[in-house]
C-alpha cells in the first residue's frame, strides 16, 4: 500500500495536458490501451534496405530501430494487465487516463531496468516498496509465461513420432479412455525433459566454444540481389519439392494419420454432465433414456469417439441400460454405426439368452442394408443352438460354410447338440463324420453325445457304428459308453447282446455299475424272462456284484406289472434299506395297488405322489391314470388327469378316452 501511495504522489505531479504534450512510447501504449492513438503526422523517412547496405546507414534522420522482442512484448502486456487491477483497487477515484499514465511510468522504469537502457533525466524514480510490488507482479507474470510455455511444449510433443508410436502400441493392447490420455501426457513430459536436457548440453557446448573461439567478423552486407527468373526450385535427396504434388501428399498423410492416431473424447462439463447423471440413474425396464440423451447431444455436440466414451461409462454402471442406449444409438447419424456395433450387441444379447433382443438388432441391421458377416453368423449359431431353434441355427451354419469359412470345434459342437436336442442323432452323426474332411478331430464328448442320443431312441446299430468310428479315431471306450450301449439293448429287448456286451465290458477292465446291470435286467423284462433274469442276478451275486437302486427299480416295475404284491413290497424294503426312496417306487406301487383294488394302500401312495407332482413325468402320469382306470377308481383317475394337464403335459388319446368313458359310467369297474 505504501508503494501505491508513493505512486499516487508521483501521479499528482503529472499535469493534466501531459498526454497531449508528451508523446508516449508506441511499444508501451500498445499494451496499455486496446487501440493506440495514431502518431502525429510526419514525413516518411527515406527507405533504407538492410539487405542492400554494405555499411551502417549514414542517414541523419534517425537511428535504426531495434528489432521487436516477442518475449519482451508478451511480458509487458501481461505485466500491465496484472498490475492494472491493483492500481484500480488502490485508486478507485482516479479516471482511466491517470491510471494509464501511472502504468506507463512503471512500465518505462521496468523496461529500462530489463534492457539496461538509460532512463533519461525526465524518468520517474520508484521507491523500494514500489519496486517490491513490481517484482512480485513480475515474478507471477514470469511464472505464468513459463507454465504456458511448458503447455505449448507438451502440446508439441504430444504429436511427435515417438509418442504417436507408443500411443498406437497402447491402443493395440487395449488401453483406452482416461488411462491412454494420462499415458500420452506422461510420455510427452518425458520427451520434454529429454529435449531440455540435451538443449542444456548444447548451450553449455556453445558457451564453451564461444569462450575458446573469438566471434567471427561480421558478414558484409550485399549491395544488390541477382535477378531471378522462373519459380524457386528446392530439391531434397534428388526430389523436386517445389512440385505441387507434394502438397497433396502432405494432405493425404494428415488424413491417414487421423485414422491411425485415436481421437480423444471431449470432457463432459456443465449441463452435459447433469444430463449424463440423469441418464445413468434411469431404470432400463421402466425409464426412457431418449430425453437425457438428446440434451447431452445438444450440449456436447458429440462425434463417434464421444458416443463411445459415453457407452463405456453406461456399461460400467448398468449393462441393461447399455443395451438399450446402444440400440437407440444405432439410428444416430453422428454415431456412425458400423457392422461391428451391430455384432457386439447381438453377441451381448446372445450371452444373456435374450433371443428376441438379438433378433430385433438383426432386423435393424438388415433394414440398414448390412448383411451379417462371419462373426455375426457364428454368434447366431451359438445363440440359436442354445435356444433350441434348429432351423435358424442351421441357416446361419450353412451361410458360414457357403462363404468358405472353416468352422471350428466349438461351432460344430453347438450344432451337434442342437441336432441331438431335436431328436435327430442321424444328422448329428453326419456332421461328426464330415469333420474328417475339415481336418478337425472330434472329441470324446461329441461321440458320447451322439451314442447317447442313439441309445435313448433304441437305435443300437448306429450307436455301435459311432462307437467303432470313435475307436478308429484313436479314442478308447469308457464305462459310460458301455453302459449306454447296454441300456440301448435293454430298450429294444435283446438280452443276449446285452449280456455279451456286459461280459466284454468286464473283460476290458471296466467295473460294471448299477446302470449297466439295470440295462441287462430291462432287456430280460422286455422278453418277459423273469427266471433267466433272476438266475443271472444270482450268478452276479456269487461273483460279488450286488444290484443297486436302479436294478431294484427295474425289478419293482416288473413285479408290479405281474401283480406280485408280496414280492414287490419286500423289494421296496430292500430299496429303502439302501437309503433312498425314489418317486418311481410310489408310481409302481400306486399302479399295482390300484389294479389289485387295495384302496387304502393305493391312496397312501397317491397322497405322496400328489405332494411331489412337480417331479412326475408324462409317462408316469399316464401309468398312474391307467392303473386307476383298471382298478375302477374313476374319480381319482379324473383328478390325476386334471393334475397332469395343470403340470403342462398333454395326455394321450387312449388316456383321454378312458377317463371320459369312466366318468360316464360312474361306478361299475371295468373287468
PLY file of the C-alpha trace (Angstrom):
ply
format ascii 1.0
element vertex 671
property float x
property float y
property float z
element edge 670
property int vertex1
property int vertex2
end_header
0.00 0.00 0.00
2.90 2.37 0.75
4.26 1.64 -2.73
0.98 2.58 -4.34
0.69 5.76 -2.23
4.12 6.84 -3.45
2.98 6.21 -6.99
-0.12 8.29 -6.29
2.01 11.22 -5.14
4.02 10.87 -8.29
0.85 10.88 -10.41
-0.45 14.08 -8.73
2.51 15.96 -10.14
1.53 14.93 -13.66
-0.03 17.89 -15.48
-3.45 17.42 -17.00
-2.20 18.04 -20.52
0.73 15.66 -20.21
-0.77 13.11 -22.55
-1.14 15.76 -25.24
2.28 17.36 -24.76
4.41 14.29 -24.24
4.13 11.63 -26.90
4.22 8.20 -25.23
6.29 5.32 -26.46
4.39 3.27 -29.09
5.58 -0.03 -27.55
4.07 0.69 -24.14
0.84 2.21 -25.38
0.23 -0.89 -27.44
-0.19 -2.85 -24.21
-1.87 -0.18 -22.06
-4.71 0.54 -24.49
-6.55 -1.74 -26.79
-6.11 0.71 -29.70
-3.18 3.14 -29.57
-3.80 6.69 -30.75
-2.27 7.43 -34.15
1.13 9.13 -34.08
1.40 12.73 -35.20
1.82 13.11 -38.95
5.43 13.12 -40.02
7.22 12.87 -43.27
8.04 9.23 -44.04
11.75 8.53 -43.63
13.68 7.50 -46.69
13.63 3.76 -47.30
16.92 2.15 -46.40
17.27 -1.59 -47.17
19.19 -3.54 -44.57
19.91 -6.16 -47.15
21.36 -3.81 -49.72
23.58 -1.89 -47.24
27.25 -2.70 -47.18
27.85 -0.50 -44.15
25.73 1.24 -41.47
23.34 3.80 -42.86
24.59 7.35 -42.77
21.11 8.85 -42.93
20.98 11.69 -40.40
17.24 11.30 -39.78
17.10 8.64 -37.05
18.89 5.67 -35.61
17.98 2.20 -36.78
15.02 0.96 -34.76
15.82 -2.28 -32.87
14.05 -5.44 -33.83
10.96 -6.23 -31.70
11.38 -8.85 -28.99
8.24 -11.09 -28.84
9.11 -12.34 -25.37
9.53 -8.81 -24.01
6.30 -7.69 -25.69
4.35 -10.52 -24.13
5.91 -9.87 -20.72
4.96 -6.18 -20.81
1.43 -6.99 -21.96
0.91 -9.45 -19.13
2.62 -7.17 -16.60
0.35 -4.22 -17.46
-2.74 -6.46 -17.36
-1.72 -7.86 -13.94
-0.69 -4.51 -12.44
-3.77 -2.58 -13.58
-6.26 -4.26 -11.10
-4.01 -3.35 -8.17
-3.92 0.29 -9.26
-7.65 0.35 -9.86
-8.31 -1.15 -6.40
-5.94 1.29 -4.69
-7.22 4.40 -6.51
-10.91 3.91 -7.29
-11.47 7.68 -7.69
-8.93 8.20 -10.45
-10.05 8.03 -14.06
-8.56 5.74 -16.68
-6.22 8.37 -18.15
-4.41 8.89 -14.83
-4.16 5.11 -14.26
-2.76 4.67 -17.76
-0.13 7.34 -17.09
0.83 5.57 -13.84
1.17 2.29 -15.70
3.29 3.98 -18.36
5.68 5.38 -15.75
6.03 1.99 -14.06
6.40 0.20 -17.41
9.09 2.67 -18.55
11.07 2.03 -15.36
10.68 -1.76 -15.71
11.67 -1.56 -19.39
14.80 0.41 -18.62
15.72 -1.94 -15.77
15.30 -5.03 -18.00
17.06 -3.72 -21.12
19.67 -1.70 -19.24
18.83 1.47 -21.20
19.33 4.95 -19.81
16.02 6.18 -18.35
16.84 9.81 -19.03
16.57 12.86 -16.82
12.77 13.06 -17.01
12.19 9.47 -15.81
10.34 8.96 -12.56
12.11 7.30 -9.67
10.23 4.46 -7.95
10.54 3.76 -4.25
11.82 0.48 -2.79
8.32 -0.55 -1.71
7.02 0.10 -5.19
9.88 -1.90 -6.71
8.98 -4.77 -4.35
5.39 -4.72 -5.61
6.65 -4.57 -9.21
8.98 -7.54 -8.73
6.18 -9.54 -7.09
3.89 -8.98 -10.06
6.78 -9.62 -12.46
7.51 -12.95 -10.76
3.87 -14.07 -11.11
3.87 -13.00 -14.78
7.09 -14.89 -15.49
5.71 -17.99 -13.76
2.53 -17.80 -15.86
4.60 -17.41 -19.05
6.74 -20.38 -18.02
3.64 -22.53 -17.44
2.20 -21.51 -20.81
5.49 -22.35 -22.49
5.51 -25.79 -20.84
1.94 -26.38 -22.01
2.86 -25.34 -25.55
5.86 -27.68 -25.49
3.66 -30.51 -24.20
1.15 -29.91 -26.99
4.03 -30.02 -29.45
5.49 -33.26 -28.10
2.05 -34.90 -27.86
2.24 -35.16 -31.66
5.85 -36.22 -32.03
6.65 -39.53 -33.71
7.80 -41.35 -30.56
4.64 -40.50 -28.59
2.46 -41.48 -31.58
4.23 -44.81 -31.88
3.77 -45.60 -28.17
0.12 -44.48 -28.40
-0.52 -46.87 -31.28
1.02 -49.71 -29.31
-1.12 -48.85 -26.26
-4.26 -48.86 -28.42
-3.30 -52.24 -29.91
-3.01 -53.80 -26.44
-6.43 -52.44 -25.45
-5.76 -49.24 -23.48
-8.48 -46.64 -23.91
-10.01 -43.54 -22.35
-8.53 -41.64 -19.44
-5.68 -44.11 -18.93
-4.50 -43.61 -22.53
-4.73 -39.82 -22.09
-2.59 -39.94 -18.93
0.00 -42.13 -20.64
0.23 -39.74 -23.59
0.86 -36.75 -21.33
3.41 -38.77 -19.32
5.34 -39.70 -22.49
5.19 -36.09 -23.72
6.59 -34.83 -20.38
9.40 -37.38 -20.55
10.20 -36.27 -24.10
10.20 -32.62 -22.99
12.60 -33.39 -20.12
14.88 -35.26 -22.50
14.89 -32.41 -25.05
15.57 -29.80 -22.37
18.46 -31.88 -21.04
20.15 -32.12 -24.44
19.34 -28.45 -25.08
21.18 -27.50 -21.89
24.15 -29.59 -23.06
24.12 -27.76 -26.40
24.03 -24.41 -24.60
26.97 -25.40 -22.43
28.89 -26.54 -25.51
28.08 -23.30 -27.33
29.28 -21.22 -24.37
32.49 -23.23 -24.18
33.12 -22.77 -27.90
32.31 -19.05 -27.65
34.92 -18.60 -24.92
37.55 -20.58 -26.80
36.90 -19.13 -30.26
36.51 -15.38 -30.78
33.45 -14.12 -32.58
33.86 -14.07 -36.37
33.93 -10.82 -38.24
30.53 -9.51 -39.34
29.45 -10.69 -42.74
29.44 -7.81 -45.25
26.04 -6.91 -46.49
25.06 -7.37 -50.09
24.76 -4.36 -52.34
22.32 -5.94 -54.74
20.38 -9.13 -55.40
20.66 -11.15 -58.60
17.62 -11.07 -60.80
15.61 -14.30 -60.53
13.89 -15.95 -63.49
11.16 -18.61 -63.13
10.00 -20.28 -59.91
12.04 -21.21 -56.87
13.39 -24.77 -57.07
14.00 -26.74 -53.91
15.39 -30.26 -54.10
15.85 -32.84 -51.36
17.50 -36.21 -51.99
17.07 -35.67 -55.67
13.34 -34.83 -55.46
11.89 -31.55 -56.64
9.98 -30.46 -53.52
8.60 -27.37 -55.26
6.23 -29.57 -57.26
2.55 -29.02 -56.20
2.02 -32.75 -55.87
3.93 -32.76 -52.58
1.25 -30.54 -51.06
-1.32 -33.20 -51.95
0.94 -35.87 -50.42
1.09 -33.87 -47.17
-2.71 -33.59 -47.08
-3.15 -37.32 -47.63
-0.59 -38.04 -44.91
-2.53 -35.86 -42.48
-5.76 -37.70 -43.32
-4.10 -41.11 -42.85
-2.64 -40.00 -39.54
-6.11 -39.04 -38.34
-7.19 -42.68 -38.85
-4.23 -44.23 -37.04
-3.98 -41.87 -34.08
-7.09 -42.28 -31.91
-9.09 -39.21 -31.15
-9.79 -38.20 -27.59
-13.30 -37.63 -26.28
-14.24 -34.14 -25.21
-14.58 -33.56 -21.47
-18.16 -33.63 -20.18
-18.97 -30.50 -18.19
-21.86 -28.29 -17.17
-25.31 -29.20 -18.45
-23.96 -32.21 -20.35
-22.61 -33.64 -17.06
-26.02 -33.25 -15.40
-27.78 -34.85 -18.38
-25.36 -37.79 -18.21
-26.04 -38.25 -14.50
-29.79 -38.37 -15.21
-29.15 -40.91 -17.95
-27.11 -43.16 -15.66
-29.82 -43.07 -12.97
-32.60 -44.32 -15.30
-34.18 -47.73 -14.71
-33.81 -49.52 -18.08
-37.02 -51.52 -17.62
-39.30 -48.55 -16.93
-37.47 -45.33 -17.83
-36.90 -43.64 -21.20
-33.25 -42.69 -21.89
-34.04 -40.62 -25.01
-34.66 -37.18 -23.35
-31.36 -37.05 -21.39
-29.54 -38.39 -24.45
-30.97 -35.59 -26.61
-29.99 -32.98 -24.01
-26.50 -34.46 -23.76
-26.19 -34.41 -27.54
-27.33 -30.77 -27.78
-24.80 -29.61 -25.20
-21.86 -31.83 -26.17
-22.10 -31.81 -29.99
-20.58 -35.31 -29.96
-18.70 -37.32 -32.52
-18.34 -41.09 -32.57
-15.48 -41.04 -30.05
-17.68 -39.09 -27.60
-20.57 -41.54 -28.01
-18.21 -44.49 -27.46
-16.88 -42.93 -24.26
-20.45 -42.40 -23.04
-21.32 -46.04 -23.81
-18.32 -47.24 -21.81
-19.46 -45.23 -18.79
-23.04 -46.52 -19.14
-21.82 -50.12 -19.47
-19.75 -49.80 -16.31
-22.87 -48.66 -14.43
-25.67 -50.85 -15.87
-25.42 -53.47 -18.64
-29.18 -53.49 -19.35
-29.18 -49.72 -19.75
-26.14 -50.04 -22.02
-28.03 -52.41 -24.32
-30.96 -50.01 -24.52
-28.81 -46.92 -25.13
-26.66 -48.71 -27.71
-29.78 -49.85 -29.57
-31.01 -46.24 -29.72
-27.63 -45.02 -30.97
-27.75 -47.35 -33.97
-30.09 -44.84 -35.62
-27.98 -41.78 -34.65
-26.13 -40.23 -37.60
-23.28 -38.77 -35.54
-22.62 -42.21 -34.02
-21.76 -43.62 -37.48
-22.81 -47.19 -36.64
-20.96 -49.98 -38.47
-21.35 -53.75 -38.65
-19.17 -54.29 -35.55
-21.58 -52.24 -33.42
-24.46 -54.48 -34.50
-22.49 -57.71 -33.97
-21.39 -56.62 -30.46
-24.98 -56.01 -29.41
-26.12 -59.33 -30.89
-23.31 -61.10 -29.01
-24.28 -59.47 -25.69
-27.94 -60.41 -26.16
-26.92 -63.96 -27.09
-24.75 -64.38 -23.97
-27.67 -63.15 -21.84
-30.09 -65.57 -23.62
-32.14 -62.63 -24.97
-33.06 -64.16 -28.31
-35.80 -61.61 -29.01
-33.44 -58.68 -28.37
-30.81 -60.18 -30.66
-33.39 -60.70 -33.41
-34.51 -57.06 -33.09
-30.91 -55.89 -33.61
-30.57 -58.31 -36.52
-33.74 -56.88 -38.09
-32.43 -53.31 -37.78
-29.17 -54.45 -39.29
-30.97 -55.84 -42.36
-33.12 -52.70 -42.65
-29.93 -50.66 -42.99
-28.84 -52.96 -45.80
-25.99 -54.52 -43.79
-25.64 -58.25 -44.41
-24.47 -60.41 -41.46
-20.81 -61.34 -41.71
-18.99 -64.45 -40.50
-18.58 -63.26 -36.89
-22.26 -62.37 -36.60
-23.28 -65.73 -38.09
-21.08 -67.60 -35.58
-22.78 -65.74 -32.75
-26.20 -66.62 -34.21
-25.30 -70.32 -34.45
-24.34 -70.46 -30.77
-27.41 -68.46 -29.73
-29.95 -70.47 -31.72
-28.32 -73.77 -30.74
-28.57 -72.83 -27.09
-32.18 -71.66 -27.53
-33.15 -74.82 -29.44
-34.07 -73.12 -32.75
-32.69 -75.70 -35.18
-33.87 -74.06 -38.44
-32.27 -70.67 -37.75
-29.08 -72.27 -36.40
-28.80 -74.45 -39.49
-29.39 -71.44 -41.75
-26.56 -69.47 -40.12
-24.27 -72.53 -40.15
-24.89 -73.14 -43.87
-24.11 -69.48 -44.59
-20.77 -69.81 -42.81
-19.84 -72.88 -44.84
-21.03 -71.32 -48.12
-18.70 -68.38 -47.54
-15.76 -70.77 -47.43
-15.11 -70.30 -43.72
-13.81 -73.38 -41.88
-15.94 -73.96 -38.75
-14.07 -74.55 -35.54
-14.62 -77.27 -32.94
-16.82 -75.11 -30.72
-19.15 -74.20 -33.60
-19.57 -77.83 -34.70
-20.19 -78.91 -31.10
-23.03 -76.38 -30.81
-24.67 -77.71 -33.98
-24.34 -81.34 -32.82
-26.02 -80.51 -29.51
-28.79 -78.68 -31.36
-29.43 -81.70 -33.61
-29.48 -84.04 -30.61
-31.86 -81.83 -28.62
-34.33 -82.02 -31.53
-34.13 -85.83 -31.64
-32.03 -86.01 -34.83
-28.94 -88.03 -33.90
-28.50 -89.11 -37.53
-27.80 -85.57 -38.74
-25.50 -85.02 -35.75
-23.63 -88.22 -36.73
-23.32 -86.98 -40.35
-21.83 -83.72 -39.14
-19.47 -85.72 -36.94
-18.31 -87.74 -39.95
-17.82 -84.59 -42.07
-15.27 -83.33 -39.57
-12.70 -85.65 -41.17
-12.95 -83.70 -44.43
-12.35 -80.46 -42.48
-9.23 -81.92 -40.78
-10.85 -81.45 -37.38
-10.60 -84.23 -34.81
-13.80 -84.94 -32.90
-13.67 -85.15 -29.13
-14.82 -87.94 -26.85
-17.68 -85.75 -25.63
-19.07 -85.38 -29.16
-19.04 -89.14 -29.74
-20.57 -89.70 -26.32
-23.45 -87.29 -27.04
-24.21 -88.95 -30.38
-24.05 -92.50 -28.96
-26.26 -91.49 -26.02
-28.83 -89.99 -28.41
-28.88 -93.22 -30.44
-29.15 -95.33 -27.27
-32.05 -93.31 -25.86
-34.01 -93.96 -29.03
-33.06 -97.65 -29.06
-31.02 -97.32 -32.29
-28.36 -99.88 -31.45
-26.72 -100.39 -34.85
-26.00 -96.67 -35.50
-24.74 -96.38 -31.92
-22.32 -99.28 -32.47
-21.22 -97.71 -35.77
-20.46 -94.42 -33.99
-18.60 -96.38 -31.31
-16.43 -98.11 -33.94
-15.71 -94.74 -35.59
-14.59 -93.44 -32.23
-12.24 -96.41 -31.78
-10.80 -95.84 -35.27
-10.08 -92.20 -34.41
-7.92 -93.38 -31.50
-10.34 -92.72 -28.63
-10.83 -95.57 -26.16
-14.22 -96.56 -24.82
-15.29 -95.54 -21.35
-17.57 -97.33 -18.88
-20.20 -94.73 -19.69
-20.24 -95.74 -23.38
-20.55 -99.42 -22.49
-23.42 -98.60 -20.14
-25.24 -96.58 -22.80
-24.94 -99.42 -25.32
-26.25 -101.94 -22.75
-29.19 -99.66 -21.97
-29.93 -99.41 -25.71
-30.12 -103.22 -25.93
-32.36 -103.14 -22.87
-34.79 -100.72 -24.56
-35.16 -102.91 -27.66
-35.25 -106.17 -25.66
-32.10 -108.06 -26.74
-30.83 -109.79 -23.56
-28.24 -111.91 -25.42
-26.44 -108.86 -26.88
-26.79 -107.02 -23.57
-25.18 -109.89 -21.64
-22.43 -110.25 -24.26
-21.60 -106.54 -24.10
-21.69 -106.74 -20.30
-19.08 -109.51 -20.34
-16.98 -107.59 -22.90
-17.08 -104.59 -20.58
-15.71 -106.70 -17.72
-13.01 -108.23 -19.92
-11.92 -104.71 -20.95
-11.10 -103.99 -17.32
-14.09 -101.76 -16.55
-16.09 -102.44 -13.42
-19.84 -102.61 -14.24
-22.04 -100.16 -12.38
-25.66 -100.40 -11.32
-26.89 -98.75 -14.56
-25.36 -101.46 -16.76
-26.86 -104.24 -14.58
-30.23 -102.50 -14.75
-29.92 -102.35 -18.57
-29.46 -106.13 -18.81
-32.43 -106.73 -16.47
-34.54 -104.36 -18.61
-33.67 -106.46 -21.68
-34.89 -109.62 -19.88
-38.05 -107.74 -18.85
-38.82 -106.84 -22.47
-38.74 -110.55 -23.28
-40.59 -111.41 -20.04
-37.84 -113.85 -18.99
-38.02 -113.49 -15.23
-36.38 -116.82 -14.44
-33.33 -116.09 -16.62
-33.03 -112.60 -15.12
-33.08 -113.98 -11.55
-30.53 -116.66 -12.41
-28.26 -114.04 -13.98
-28.54 -111.81 -10.91
-27.74 -114.78 -8.62
-24.61 -115.50 -10.67
-23.52 -111.88 -10.25
-24.07 -112.03 -6.50
-21.85 -115.12 -6.34
-19.14 -113.05 -8.07
-19.59 -110.24 -5.58
-21.72 -107.86 -7.68
-24.89 -106.83 -5.90
-27.71 -104.91 -7.62
-28.28 -101.31 -6.60
-31.24 -98.94 -6.59
-31.67 -98.74 -10.38
-31.68 -102.50 -10.79
-34.15 -102.91 -7.94
-36.42 -100.27 -9.51
-36.48 -102.24 -12.77
-37.35 -105.40 -10.80
-40.03 -103.49 -8.87
-41.54 -102.25 -12.10
-41.55 -105.81 -13.41
-43.08 -107.31 -10.27
-45.76 -104.59 -10.06
-46.86 -105.31 -13.62
-47.04 -109.03 -12.75
-49.14 -108.14 -9.66
-46.72 -109.94 -7.34
-47.62 -107.74 -4.36
-45.71 -109.51 -1.57
-42.52 -109.82 -3.59
-42.81 -106.17 -4.66
-43.25 -105.00 -1.06
-40.18 -106.98 0.02
-38.20 -105.33 -2.79
-39.39 -101.90 -1.63
-37.99 -102.61 1.83
-34.64 -103.54 0.29
-34.57 -100.26 -1.67
-35.35 -98.26 1.48
-32.55 -100.05 3.31
-30.13 -98.64 0.73
-31.02 -95.16 2.00
-33.01 -93.92 -0.99
-36.71 -93.66 -1.84
-37.15 -92.55 -5.45
-40.53 -91.29 -6.59
-40.76 -94.17 -9.07
-41.41 -96.52 -6.13
-44.77 -94.91 -5.40
-45.65 -94.76 -9.12
-45.21 -98.52 -9.38
-46.98 -99.18 -6.05
-49.93 -96.91 -6.90
-50.38 -98.73 -10.22
-50.07 -102.17 -8.57
-52.38 -101.39 -5.61
-54.97 -99.76 -7.85
-55.09 -102.76 -10.20
-55.30 -105.15 -7.24
-58.00 -102.87 -5.68
-56.18 -102.32 -2.42
-57.70 -98.89 -1.90
-56.04 -97.95 1.40
-52.50 -98.71 0.21
-53.20 -97.10 -3.15
-54.39 -93.86 -1.52
-51.29 -93.81 0.67
-49.02 -93.87 -2.40
-51.29 -91.42 -4.26
-51.05 -88.92 -1.43
-47.23 -89.00 -1.60
-47.36 -88.58 -5.37
-49.72 -85.62 -5.08
-47.23 -83.84 -2.83
-44.45 -84.46 -5.36
-46.48 -83.89 -8.53
-43.93 -81.44 -9.94
-41.38 -84.27 -10.13
-43.63 -86.56 -12.18
-43.19 -87.03 -15.92
-45.81 -87.54 -18.61
-45.36 -91.33 -18.87
-45.59 -91.67 -15.07
-48.85 -89.70 -15.00
-50.30 -91.94 -17.70
-49.29 -95.11 -15.86
-50.95 -93.89 -12.65
-54.14 -92.91 -14.51
-54.20 -96.21 -16.42
-53.84 -98.19 -13.19
-56.66 -96.19 -11.52
-58.94 -96.78 -14.51
-58.20 -100.50 -14.49
-58.95 -100.64 -10.76
-62.21 -98.69 -11.12
-61.08 -95.51 -9.33
-62.67 -93.13 -11.83
-62.71 -90.08 -9.53
-59.02 -90.44 -8.69
-58.22 -91.03 -12.35
-60.06 -87.83 -13.29
-58.19 -85.97 -10.54
-54.79 -87.07 -11.81
-55.92 -86.38 -15.38
-56.52 -82.72 -14.45
-53.30 -82.66 -12.44
-51.38 -83.87 -15.50
-52.81 -81.05 -17.60
-52.04 -78.45 -14.93
-48.39 -79.57 -14.98
-48.20 -78.79 -18.70
-48.42 -82.36 -20.10
-50.80 -83.35 -22.86
-52.49 -86.76 -22.18
-52.54 -89.36 -24.89
-55.72 -90.14 -26.76
-56.14 -93.51 -25.02
-55.98 -91.94 -21.56
-58.35 -89.13 -22.52
-60.96 -91.53 -23.93
-60.65 -93.84 -20.90
-61.15 -91.02 -18.37
-64.21 -89.67 -20.22
-65.74 -93.13 -20.51
-65.22 -93.84 -16.79
-66.93 -90.56 -15.87
-69.98 -91.53 -17.93
-70.23 -94.95 -16.34
-69.77 -93.58 -12.75
-69.43 -96.78 -10.88
-69.10 -100.17 -12.43
-65.47 -101.17 -12.51
-64.11 -102.34 -15.77
-63.28 -106.06 -15.89
0 1
1 2
2 3
3 4
4 5
5 6
6 7
7 8
8 9
9 10
10 11
11 12
12 13
13 14
14 15
15 16
16 17
17 18
18 19
19 20
20 21
21 22
22 23
23 24
24 25
25 26
26 27
27 28
28 29
29 30
30 31
31 32
32 33
33 34
34 35
35 36
36 37
37 38
38 39
39 40
40 41
41 42
42 43
43 44
44 45
45 46
46 47
47 48
48 49
49 50
50 51
51 52
52 53
53 54
54 55
55 56
56 57
57 58
58 59
59 60
60 61
61 62
62 63
63 64
64 65
65 66
66 67
67 68
68 69
69 70
70 71
71 72
72 73
73 74
74 75
75 76
76 77
77 78
78 79
79 80
80 81
81 82
82 83
83 84
84 85
85 86
86 87
87 88
88 89
89 90
90 91
91 92
92 93
93 94
94 95
95 96
96 97
97 98
98 99
99 100
100 101
101 102
102 103
103 104
104 105
105 106
106 107
107 108
108 109
109 110
110 111
111 112
112 113
113 114
114 115
115 116
116 117
117 118
118 119
119 120
120 121
121 122
122 123
123 124
124 125
125 126
126 127
127 128
128 129
129 130
130 131
131 132
132 133
133 134
134 135
135 136
136 137
137 138
138 139
139 140
140 141
141 142
142 143
143 144
144 145
145 146
146 147
147 148
148 149
149 150
150 151
151 152
152 153
153 154
154 155
155 156
156 157
157 158
158 159
159 160
160 161
161 162
162 163
163 164
164 165
165 166
166 167
167 168
168 169
169 170
170 171
171 172
172 173
173 174
174 175
175 176
176 177
177 178
178 179
179 180
180 181
181 182
182 183
183 184
184 185
185 186
186 187
187 188
188 189
189 190
190 191
191 192
192 193
193 194
194 195
195 196
196 197
197 198
198 199
199 200
200 201
201 202
202 203
203 204
204 205
205 206
206 207
207 208
208 209
209 210
210 211
211 212
212 213
213 214
214 215
215 216
216 217
217 218
218 219
219 220
220 221
221 222
222 223
223 224
224 225
225 226
226 227
227 228
228 229
229 230
230 231
231 232
232 233
233 234
234 235
235 236
236 237
237 238
238 239
239 240
240 241
241 242
242 243
243 244
244 245
245 246
246 247
247 248
248 249
249 250
250 251
251 252
252 253
253 254
254 255
255 256
256 257
257 258
258 259
259 260
260 261
261 262
262 263
263 264
264 265
265 266
266 267
267 268
268 269
269 270
270 271
271 272
272 273
273 274
274 275
275 276
276 277
277 278
278 279
279 280
280 281
281 282
282 283
283 284
284 285
285 286
286 287
287 288
288 289
289 290
290 291
291 292
292 293
293 294
294 295
295 296
296 297
297 298
298 299
299 300
300 301
301 302
302 303
303 304
304 305
305 306
306 307
307 308
308 309
309 310
310 311
311 312
312 313
313 314
314 315
315 316
316 317
317 318
318 319
319 320
320 321
321 322
322 323
323 324
324 325
325 326
326 327
327 328
328 329
329 330
330 331
331 332
332 333
333 334
334 335
335 336
336 337
337 338
338 339
339 340
340 341
341 342
342 343
343 344
344 345
345 346
346 347
347 348
348 349
349 350
350 351
351 352
352 353
353 354
354 355
355 356
356 357
357 358
358 359
359 360
360 361
361 362
362 363
363 364
364 365
365 366
366 367
367 368
368 369
369 370
370 371
371 372
372 373
373 374
374 375
375 376
376 377
377 378
378 379
379 380
380 381
381 382
382 383
383 384
384 385
385 386
386 387
387 388
388 389
389 390
390 391
391 392
392 393
393 394
394 395
395 396
396 397
397 398
398 399
399 400
400 401
401 402
402 403
403 404
404 405
405 406
406 407
407 408
408 409
409 410
410 411
411 412
412 413
413 414
414 415
415 416
416 417
417 418
418 419
419 420
420 421
421 422
422 423
423 424
424 425
425 426
426 427
427 428
428 429
429 430
430 431
431 432
432 433
433 434
434 435
435 436
436 437
437 438
438 439
439 440
440 441
441 442
442 443
443 444
444 445
445 446
446 447
447 448
448 449
449 450
450 451
451 452
452 453
453 454
454 455
455 456
456 457
457 458
458 459
459 460
460 461
461 462
462 463
463 464
464 465
465 466
466 467
467 468
468 469
469 470
470 471
471 472
472 473
473 474
474 475
475 476
476 477
477 478
478 479
479 480
480 481
481 482
482 483
483 484
484 485
485 486
486 487
487 488
488 489
489 490
490 491
491 492
492 493
493 494
494 495
495 496
496 497
497 498
498 499
499 500
500 501
501 502
502 503
503 504
504 505
505 506
506 507
507 508
508 509
509 510
510 511
511 512
512 513
513 514
514 515
515 516
516 517
517 518
518 519
519 520
520 521
521 522
522 523
523 524
524 525
525 526
526 527
527 528
528 529
529 530
530 531
531 532
532 533
533 534
534 535
535 536
536 537
537 538
538 539
539 540
540 541
541 542
542 543
543 544
544 545
545 546
546 547
547 548
548 549
549 550
550 551
551 552
552 553
553 554
554 555
555 556
556 557
557 558
558 559
559 560
560 561
561 562
562 563
563 564
564 565
565 566
566 567
567 568
568 569
569 570
570 571
571 572
572 573
573 574
574 575
575 576
576 577
577 578
578 579
579 580
580 581
581 582
582 583
583 584
584 585
585 586
586 587
587 588
588 589
589 590
590 591
591 592
592 593
593 594
594 595
595 596
596 597
597 598
598 599
599 600
600 601
601 602
602 603
603 604
604 605
605 606
606 607
607 608
608 609
609 610
610 611
611 612
612 613
613 614
614 615
615 616
616 617
617 618
618 619
619 620
620 621
621 622
622 623
623 624
624 625
625 626
626 627
627 628
628 629
629 630
630 631
631 632
632 633
633 634
634 635
635 636
636 637
637 638
638 639
639 640
640 641
641 642
642 643
643 644
644 645
645 646
646 647
647 648
648 649
649 650
650 651
651 652
652 653
653 654
654 655
655 656
656 657
657 658
658 659
659 660
660 661
661 662
662 663
663 664
664 665
665 666
666 667
667 668
668 669
669 670
